[in-house]
Amino acid sequence: MFKNVHQYYLYILSNKYNGTLYIGVTNDLECRMFEHKNRLVDGFSKKYGLDKLVYFETFQYINDAIKREKNMKKWKRQWKINLIEEDNPNWKDLSKD
C-alpha cells in the first residue's frame, strides 16, 4: 500500500533585485506563481507587484513549512537576502525554469 506523498513549499518573492520581499507557503508552487504573476492574489504581494520567485525550499510536512515560514518572517532583512544570494546571487526569477 502506497502513502500519498505530499510536497510543500516555502517561497520568497520579490519585485526586483534587492527589492521588497514576501514569504509564503503553498502545496502547488507552479499554480501559486501563476496566481502571483497574474495578480490573482489580493494583498501584500499584489500591492507591491511581487511576482519573481527568488528562493524556495521543499518540505514533506506542512507543519515544517509553516514553522520555517513563521521563523523566517522574524529574520532581519539582511539574513533573508543572504539566504537568497547563496543560491541565486542575481535574483533570477526561478519560476521561469
C-alpha positions in Angstrom: 0.0 0.0 0.0 1.4 3.4 -1.0 1.0 6.5 1.0 0.2 9.8 -0.7 3.4 11.8 -0.6 2.8 15.5 -0.5 5.2 18.3 -1.1 5.0 21.7 0.4 7.0 24.8 -0.5 8.2 27.8 1.4 8.9 30.5 -1.1 10.2 34.1 -1.3 9.0 36.5 -3.9 10.4 39.9 -4.9 9.6 42.6 -7.4 13.2 43.3 -8.4 16.8 42.8 -7.4 17.2 43.6 -3.7 13.5 44.7 -3.7 10.6 44.1 -1.4 10.3 40.5 -0.1 7.3 38.3 0.5 7.4 34.9 2.2 4.7 32.3 1.7 3.8 28.6 1.8 2.0 26.5 -0.7 1.5 22.9 -1.8 1.5 23.8 -5.5 4.3 26.2 -6.3 3.5 26.3 -10.1 -0.1 27.2 -9.5 0.7 29.8 -6.8 3.2 31.5 -9.1 0.6 31.7 -11.9 -1.7 33.4 -9.3 1.0 35.9 -8.3 2.1 36.7 -11.8 -1.4 37.3 -12.9 -2.3 39.4 -9.9 -5.0 37.0 -8.8 -3.9 37.1 -5.1 -5.2 40.2 -3.3 -3.0 41.6 -0.6 0.7 42.5 0.0 2.1 40.7 -3.0 -0.4 42.2 -5.4 0.0 45.7 -3.9 3.8 45.7 -4.4 4.0 43.7 -7.6 5.8 40.7 -6.1 5.9 38.1 -8.8 9.5 37.0 -9.1 10.3 33.7 -7.3 13.8 34.2 -5.9 14.0 31.4 -3.4 12.2 28.3 -2.3 12.5 25.2 -0.1 10.6 21.9 -0.2 9.1 20.1 2.8 7.3 16.8 3.2 5.1 18.0 6.0 3.0 21.2 6.0 3.8 21.9 9.7 7.5 22.0 8.9 6.9 24.5 6.1 4.7 26.7 8.3 7.2 26.6 11.1 10.0 27.7 8.8 7.8 30.5 7.3 7.0 31.9 10.7 10.6 31.7 11.8 11.9 33.4 8.6 9.4 36.2 8.9 11.1 37.2 12.2 14.5 37.3 10.5 16.3 40.5 9.7 16.1 41.6 6.1 19.8 41.0 5.5 19.6 37.4 6.7 16.9 36.8 4.1 19.0 38.5 1.4 22.0 36.3 2.3 19.9 33.2 2.1 18.6 34.2 -1.4 22.0 35.1 -2.7 23.6 31.8 -1.5 21.8 30.0 -4.4 20.5 32.9 -6.5 23.1 35.8 -6.5 21.5 37.6 -9.4 17.9 37.2 -8.1 16.9 35.4 -11.2 13.2 34.5 -11.4 13.2 30.8 -10.7 9.7 30.3 -11.8 10.8 30.7 -15.4 12.6 27.3 -15.1 
